Amino acid sequence: MSLGREDLIHSLAKSMGMGDAQKAKYTAGKYNADTGSIFSNGHVINKQTIEQSRLYFLNQYRKLASKDDEGAKDLAAIYEVAFEAINMMVESGKPDSPQ
């Protein structure tokens, strides 16, 4: 997360009355390509859970995208963002990917 974006998040939190407590609690997530894990806010999310999440969002997207309902299609787009974000994170950690 860039410093400017992080500062914006903290200033928004402060304006909502969360102040410095929110800043101390938040830590940016990091993806470790060697282990395939995500480290975020003191939690370790392992490779298996990441893959399960990716498949869940992909399956939900496929179910909803095929429906003839505008609300379902809107929700499908949200699931699409989630599984594409996971794909981008994992792909960016591969050694042969452009940085």
KOLNU-381525 format. One record per residue: z, x, y of N, C-alpha, C in turn; residue in one letter; residue number from 1. Coordinates in nm, 3 decimals, always signed. Example, Ala and Ser with C-alpha at 12.3 -4.5 7.8 and 13.67 -1.06 7.14 Angstrom:
residues 2
+---------+---------+---------+---------+---------+---------+---------+---------+---------+------+-----+
|    n.zz |    n.xx |    n.yy |   ca.zz |   ca.xx |   ca.yy |    c.zz |    c.xx |    c.yy | rest |  nr |
+---------+---------+---------+---------+---------+---------+---------+---------+---------+------+-----+
|  +0.780 |  +1.319 |  -0.569 |  +0.780 |  +1.230 |  -0.450 |  +0.780 |  +1.320 |  -0.330 |    a |   1 |
|  +0.708 |  +1.285 |  -0.225 |  +0.714 |  +1.367 |  -0.106 |  +0.787 |  +1.290 |  +0.003 |    s |   2 |
+---------+---------+---------+---------+---------+---------+---------+---------+---------+------+-----+
end
This chain:
residues 99
+---------+---------+---------+---------+---------+---------+---------+---------+---------+------+-----+
|    n.zz |    n.xx |    n.yy |   ca.zz |   ca.xx |   ca.yy |    c.zz |    c.xx |    c.yy | rest |  nr |
+---------+---------+---------+---------+---------+---------+---------+---------+---------+------+-----+
|  +0.000 |  +0.085 |  -0.116 |  +0.000 |  +0.000 |  +0.000 |  +0.000 |  +0.090 |  +0.123 |    m |   1 |
|  -0.086 |  +0.058 |  +0.215 |  -0.093 |  +0.142 |  +0.334 |  +0.029 |  +0.120 |  +0.422 |    s |   2 |
|  +0.059 |  +0.220 |  +0.502 |  +0.177 |  +0.213 |  +0.587 |  +0.166 |  +0.099 |  +0.688 |    l |   3 |
|  +0.049 |  +0.077 |  +0.745 |  +0.030 |  -0.032 |  +0.841 |  +0.056 |  -0.167 |  +0.779 |    g |   4 |
|  +0.007 |  -0.188 |  +0.660 |  +0.027 |  -0.315 |  +0.592 |  +0.174 |  -0.336 |  +0.558 |    r |   5 |
|  +0.239 |  -0.230 |  +0.511 |  +0.381 |  -0.239 |  +0.478 |  +0.464 |  -0.272 |  +0.602 |    e |   6 |
|  +0.431 |  -0.208 |  +0.715 |  +0.502 |  -0.238 |  +0.839 |  +0.482 |  -0.384 |  +0.880 |    d |   7 |
|  +0.361 |  -0.435 |  +0.862 |  +0.333 |  -0.574 |  +0.894 |  +0.418 |  -0.668 |  +0.808 |    l |   8 |
|  +0.426 |  -0.639 |  +0.681 |  +0.507 |  -0.721 |  +0.590 |  +0.652 |  -0.722 |  +0.634 |    i |   9 |
|  +0.703 |  -0.604 |  +0.668 |  +0.844 |  -0.595 |  +0.709 |  +0.868 |  -0.664 |  +0.843 |    h |  10 |
|  +0.773 |  -0.656 |  +0.934 |  +0.792 |  -0.724 |  +1.062 |  +0.788 |  -0.875 |  +1.044 |    s |  11 |
|  +0.703 |  -0.923 |  +0.952 |  +0.701 |  -1.066 |  +0.923 |  +0.832 |  -1.109 |  +0.857 |    l |  12 |
|  +0.883 |  -1.028 |  +0.766 |  +1.011 |  -1.059 |  +0.702 |  +1.122 |  -1.064 |  +0.805 |    a |  13 |
|  +1.120 |  -0.970 |  +0.897 |  +1.223 |  -0.966 |  +1.001 |  +1.216 |  -1.089 |  +1.090 |    k |  14 |
|  +1.093 |  -1.131 |  +1.124 |  +1.078 |  -1.250 |  +1.208 |  +1.125 |  -1.376 |  +1.136 |    s |  15 |
|  +1.128 |  -1.371 |  +1.003 |  +1.176 |  -1.485 |  +0.925 |  +1.326 |  -1.475 |  +0.898 |    m |  16 |
|  +1.391 |  -1.372 |  +0.955 |  +1.535 |  -1.358 |  +0.939 |  +1.578 |  -1.276 |  +0.821 |    g |  17 |
|  +1.485 |  -1.208 |  +0.756 |  +1.521 |  -1.129 |  +0.639 |  +1.561 |  -0.988 |  +0.677 |    m |  18 |
|  +1.514 |  -0.938 |  +0.788 |  +1.558 |  -0.810 |  +0.842 |  +1.540 |  -0.692 |  +0.750 |    g |  19 |
|  +1.629 |  -0.594 |  +0.766 |  +1.620 |  -0.468 |  +0.693 |  +1.656 |  -0.482 |  +0.545 |    d |  20 |
|  +1.723 |  -0.590 |  +0.508 |  +1.758 |  -0.609 |  +0.367 |  +1.631 |  -0.622 |  +0.284 |    a |  21 |
|  +1.532 |  -0.691 |  +0.338 |  +1.406 |  -0.706 |  +0.266 |  +1.335 |  -0.572 |  +0.254 |    q |  22 |
|  +1.337 |  -0.491 |  +0.358 |  +1.270 |  -0.361 |  +0.355 |  +1.334 |  -0.269 |  +0.252 |    k |  23 |
|  +1.465 |  -0.274 |  +0.240 |  +1.534 |  -0.189 |  +0.144 |  +1.506 |  -0.234 |  +0.001 |    a |  24 |
|  +1.482 |  -0.364 |  -0.017 |  +1.463 |  -0.420 |  -0.150 |  +1.320 |  -0.399 |  -0.202 |    k |  25 |
|  +1.224 |  -0.391 |  -0.114 |  +1.084 |  -0.384 |  -0.153 |  +1.039 |  -0.241 |  -0.178 |    y |  26 |
|  +0.967 |  -0.220 |  -0.288 |  +0.900 |  -0.093 |  -0.311 |  +0.760 |  -0.123 |  -0.359 |    t |  27 |
|  +0.664 |  -0.047 |  -0.314 |  +0.526 |  -0.067 |  -0.353 |  +0.509 |  -0.035 |  -0.501 |    a |  28 |
|  +0.423 |  -0.110 |  -0.568 |  +0.395 |  -0.088 |  -0.708 |  +0.302 |  +0.030 |  -0.728 |    g |  29 |
|  +0.316 |  +0.094 |  -0.841 |  +0.231 |  +0.209 |  -0.875 |  +0.181 |  +0.190 |  -1.017 |    k |  30 |
|  +0.053 |  +0.221 |  -1.038 |  -0.006 |  +0.215 |  -1.171 |  -0.014 |  +0.356 |  -1.226 |    y |  31 |
|  +0.039 |  +0.377 |  -1.345 |  +0.034 |  +0.507 |  -1.411 |  -0.075 |  +0.501 |  -1.518 |    n |  32 |
|  -0.189 |  +0.565 |  -1.490 |  -0.303 |  +0.561 |  -1.581 |  -0.273 |  +0.631 |  -1.713 |    a |  33 |
|  -0.186 |  +0.730 |  -1.713 |  -0.153 |  +0.802 |  -1.836 |  -0.082 |  +0.712 |  -1.938 |    d |  34 |
|  +0.010 |  +0.630 |  -1.891 |  +0.084 |  +0.542 |  -1.982 |  +0.029 |  +0.399 |  -1.982 |    t |  35 |
|  -0.052 |  +0.367 |  -1.880 |  -0.103 |  +0.231 |  -1.868 |  +0.002 |  +0.133 |  -1.819 |    g |  36 |
|  +0.107 |  +0.183 |  -1.755 |  +0.218 |  +0.100 |  -1.707 |  +0.214 |  +0.082 |  -1.556 |    s |  37 |
|  +0.276 |  -0.026 |  -1.511 |  +0.295 |  -0.050 |  -1.368 |  +0.443 |  -0.035 |  -1.340 |    i |  38 |
|  +0.475 |  +0.037 |  -1.233 |  +0.613 |  +0.050 |  -1.187 |  +0.622 |  -0.025 |  -1.054 |    f |  39 |
|  +0.704 |  -0.129 |  -1.051 |  +0.713 |  -0.212 |  -0.930 |  +0.852 |  -0.270 |  -0.915 |    s |  40 |
|  +0.912 |  -0.248 |  -0.798 |  +1.044 |  -0.304 |  -0.767 |  +1.147 |  -0.279 |  -0.876 |    n |  41 |
|  +1.147 |  -0.158 |  -0.929 |  +1.245 |  -0.121 |  -1.030 |  +1.215 |  -0.169 |  -1.170 |    g |  42 |
|  +1.098 |  -0.228 |  -1.192 |  +1.059 |  -0.277 |  -1.324 |  +0.944 |  -0.193 |  -1.378 |    h |  43 |
|  +0.941 |  -0.181 |  -1.509 |  +0.829 |  -0.116 |  -1.576 |  +0.756 |  -0.225 |  -1.654 |    v |  44 |
|  +0.627 |  -0.241 |  -1.625 |  +0.545 |  -0.338 |  -1.696 |  +0.452 |  -0.257 |  -1.785 |    i |  45 |
|  +0.467 |  -0.274 |  -1.916 |  +0.393 |  -0.190 |  -2.010 |  +0.247 |  -0.235 |  -2.027 |    n |  46 |
|  +0.170 |  -0.150 |  -2.091 |  +0.027 |  -0.171 |  -2.110 |  -0.002 |  -0.302 |  -2.184 |    k |  47 |
|  +0.078 |  -0.332 |  -2.286 |  +0.057 |  -0.454 |  -2.364 |  +0.076 |  -0.579 |  -2.278 |    q |  48 |
|  +0.178 |  -0.581 |  -2.196 |  +0.202 |  -0.696 |  -2.108 |  +0.092 |  -0.710 |  -2.005 |    t |  49 |
|  +0.042 |  -0.598 |  -1.954 |  -0.068 |  -0.602 |  -1.857 |  -0.191 |  -0.664 |  -1.923 |    i |  50 |
|  -0.222 |  -0.622 |  -2.045 |  -0.338 |  -0.677 |  -2.116 |  -0.319 |  -0.826 |  -2.148 |    e |  51 |
|  -0.198 |  -0.865 |  -2.187 |  -0.170 |  -1.007 |  -2.212 |  -0.189 |  -1.088 |  -2.084 |    q |  52 |
|  -0.147 |  -1.033 |  -1.972 |  -0.163 |  -1.101 |  -1.843 |  -0.311 |  -1.116 |  -1.809 |    s |  53 |
|  -0.386 |  -1.008 |  -1.829 |  -0.529 |  -1.012 |  -1.799 |  -0.599 |  -1.120 |  -1.882 |    r |  54 |
|  -0.568 |  -1.124 |  -2.012 |  -0.628 |  -1.224 |  -2.099 |  -0.585 |  -1.366 |  -2.065 |    l |  55 |
|  -0.460 |  -1.383 |  -2.026 |  -0.410 |  -1.515 |  -1.985 |  -0.489 |  -1.566 |  -1.865 |    y |  56 |
|  -0.500 |  -1.482 |  -1.762 |  -0.571 |  -1.524 |  -1.641 |  -0.719 |  -1.549 |  -1.669 |    f |  57 |
|  -0.779 |  -1.466 |  -1.754 |  -0.919 |  -1.485 |  -1.791 |  -0.939 |  -1.618 |  -1.865 |    l |  58 |
|  -0.852 |  -1.647 |  -1.961 |  -0.863 |  -1.773 |  -2.036 |  -0.841 |  -1.895 |  -1.947 |    n |  59 |
|  -0.744 |  -1.887 |  -1.857 |  -0.720 |  -1.999 |  -1.766 |  -0.840 |  -2.019 |  -1.673 |    q |  60 |
|  -0.896 |  -1.909 |  -1.627 |  -1.016 |  -1.917 |  -1.543 |  -1.129 |  -1.988 |  -1.617 |    y |  61 |
|  -1.155 |  -1.946 |  -1.741 |  -1.264 |  -2.005 |  -1.819 |  -1.243 |  -2.154 |  -1.843 |    r |  62 |
|  -1.120 |  -2.194 |  -1.874 |  -1.090 |  -2.336 |  -1.897 |  -1.118 |  -2.419 |  -1.771 |    k |  63 |
|  -1.070 |  -2.369 |  -1.658 |  -1.079 |  -2.447 |  -1.535 |  -1.216 |  -2.441 |  -1.469 |    l |  64 |
|  -1.284 |  -2.328 |  -1.483 |  -1.416 |  -2.314 |  -1.419 |  -1.518 |  -2.408 |  -1.481 |    a |  65 |
|  -1.499 |  -2.446 |  -1.605 |  -1.595 |  -2.532 |  -1.674 |  -1.573 |  -2.681 |  -1.643 |    s |  66 |
|  -1.464 |  -2.715 |  -1.577 |  -1.434 |  -2.856 |  -1.547 |  -1.512 |  -2.901 |  -1.424 |    k |  67 |
|  -1.544 |  -3.030 |  -1.423 |  -1.616 |  -3.089 |  -1.311 |  -1.515 |  -3.153 |  -1.215 |    d |  68 |
|  -1.431 |  -3.068 |  -1.157 |  -1.324 |  -3.113 |  -1.067 |  -1.305 |  -3.005 |  -0.962 |    d |  69 |
|  -1.311 |  -3.045 |  -0.837 |  -1.301 |  -2.947 |  -0.728 |  -1.166 |  -2.875 |  -0.728 |    e |  70 |
|  -1.057 |  -2.947 |  -0.756 |  -0.925 |  -2.885 |  -0.762 |  -0.915 |  -2.783 |  -0.874 |    g |  71 |
|  -0.975 |  -2.815 |  -0.989 |  -0.974 |  -2.721 |  -1.102 |  -1.054 |  -2.596 |  -1.067 |    a |  72 |
|  -1.165 |  -2.614 |  -0.998 |  -1.248 |  -2.499 |  -0.959 |  -1.175 |  -2.411 |  -0.858 |    k |  73 |
|  -1.099 |  -2.473 |  -0.767 |  -1.020 |  -2.395 |  -0.672 |  -0.914 |  -2.312 |  -0.745 |    d |  74 |
|  -0.847 |  -2.373 |  -0.841 |  -0.746 |  -2.302 |  -0.918 |  -0.811 |  -2.193 |  -1.004 |    l |  75 |
|  -0.930 |  -2.222 |  -1.056 |  -1.003 |  -2.122 |  -1.135 |  -1.030 |  -1.997 |  -1.050 |    a |  76 |
|  -1.061 |  -2.017 |  -0.923 |  -1.087 |  -1.903 |  -0.834 |  -0.962 |  -1.817 |  -0.818 |    a |  77 |
|  -0.845 |  -1.880 |  -0.815 |  -0.719 |  -1.805 |  -0.804 |  -0.696 |  -1.722 |  -0.930 |    i |  78 |
|  -0.721 |  -1.781 |  -1.046 |  -0.708 |  -1.706 |  -1.171 |  -0.810 |  -1.592 |  -1.178 |    y |  79 |
|  -0.930 |  -1.617 |  -1.126 |  -1.032 |  -1.513 |  -1.125 |  -0.987 |  -1.392 |  -1.042 |    e |  80 |
|  -0.927 |  -1.418 |  -0.928 |  -0.875 |  -1.309 |  -0.844 |  -0.772 |  -1.228 |  -0.922 |    v |  81 |
|  -0.682 |  -1.296 |  -0.993 |  -0.576 |  -1.227 |  -1.067 |  -0.634 |  -1.138 |  -1.177 |    a |  82 |
|  -0.727 |  -1.190 |  -1.258 |  -0.776 |  -1.104 |  -1.367 |  -0.867 |  -0.995 |  -1.314 |    f |  83 |
|  -0.940 |  -1.019 |  -1.206 |  -1.023 |  -0.913 |  -1.148 |  -0.935 |  -0.804 |  -1.085 |    e |  84 |
|  -0.823 |  -0.842 |  -1.025 |  -0.732 |  -0.743 |  -0.967 |  -0.674 |  -0.653 |  -1.076 |    a |  85 |
|  -0.639 |  -0.712 |  -1.189 |  -0.588 |  -0.632 |  -1.300 |  -0.698 |  -0.538 |  -1.350 |    i |  86 |
|  -0.820 |  -0.591 |  -1.364 |  -0.933 |  -0.506 |  -1.408 |  -0.956 |  -0.390 |  -1.312 |    n |  87 |
|  -0.952 |  -0.417 |  -1.182 |  -0.974 |  -0.313 |  -1.082 |  -0.866 |  -0.206 |  -1.090 |    m |  88 |
|  -0.741 |  -0.249 |  -1.108 |  -0.631 |  -0.154 |  -1.115 |  -0.647 |  -0.062 |  -1.236 |    m |  89 |
|  -0.678 |  -0.120 |  -1.351 |  -0.693 |  -0.042 |  -1.473 |  -0.816 |  +0.049 |  -1.463 |    v |  90 |
|  -0.927 |  -0.003 |  -1.413 |  -1.049 |  +0.077 |  -1.400 |  -1.030 |  +0.192 |  -1.302 |    e |  91 |
|  -0.954 |  +0.172 |  -1.197 |  -0.934 |  +0.278 |  -1.098 |  -0.854 |  +0.394 |  -1.153 |    s |  92 |
|  -0.779 |  +0.370 |  -1.262 |  -0.699 |  +0.475 |  -1.323 |  -0.772 |  +0.557 |  -1.426 |    g |  93 |
|  -0.895 |  +0.518 |  -1.458 |  -0.972 |  +0.592 |  -1.558 |  -1.029 |  +0.718 |  -1.496 |    k |  94 |
|  -1.030 |  +0.829 |  -1.570 |  -1.074 |  +0.957 |  -1.515 |  -1.220 |  +0.959 |  -1.471 |    p |  95 |
|  -1.309 |  +0.883 |  -1.535 |  -1.449 |  +0.888 |  -1.500 |  -1.488 |  +0.790 |  -1.390 |    d |  96 |
|  -1.391 |  +0.717 |  -1.334 |  -1.423 |  +0.621 |  -1.228 |  -1.425 |  +0.691 |  -1.093 |    s |  97 |
|  -1.514 |  +0.644 |  -1.003 |  -1.517 |  +0.705 |  -0.869 |  -1.391 |  +0.669 |  -0.792 |    p |  98 |
|  -1.338 |  +0.764 |  -0.716 |  -1.214 |  +0.740 |  -0.643 |  -1.241 |  +0.712 |  -0.498 |    q |  99 |
+---------+---------+---------+---------+---------+---------+---------+---------+---------+------+-----+
end
